[in-house]
């Protein structure tokens, strides 16, 4: 199976998906454009694929906002993107259980992998809530 290179839109969307605000929510296009030297319209056109090849200055601003190097955009697969971002966030080696999850997922369909990612997101949200309960529960 030949895998095509991720598009710039996919790479940028992955940054939005993986790199979150401190409270766990995704950044909005408005937040990224306001804090970077990039218009909301330009950012939206990149994410929707209307601008498939943005200029280097625009890519630099996106990198600066998300705290990644330009090397991120050299990733040739989505898996490489995740690995790049994982290294950015957690420089230590993956645990045995993380390696097993990766290994077992290689034989699954893309749909099954998406289901697993959704379960992981639910678990992440539950952990965030457990570690940072809403103010009404924290004061009880």
HELIX and SHEET records of a PDB file:
HELIX    1   1 UNK A    8  UNK A   18  1                                  11    
HELIX    2   2 UNK A   29  UNK A   35  1                                   7    
HELIX    3   3 UNK A   40  UNK A   48  1                                   9    
HELIX    4   4 UNK A   56  UNK A   66  1                                  11    
HELIX    5   5 UNK A   70  UNK A   74  5                                   5    
HELIX    6   6 UNK A   78  UNK A   89  1                                  12    
HELIX    7   7 UNK A   96  UNK A  105  1                                  10    
HELIX    8   8 UNK A  110  UNK A  131  1                                  22    
HELIX    9   9 UNK A  135  UNK A  138  1                                   4    
END                                                                             
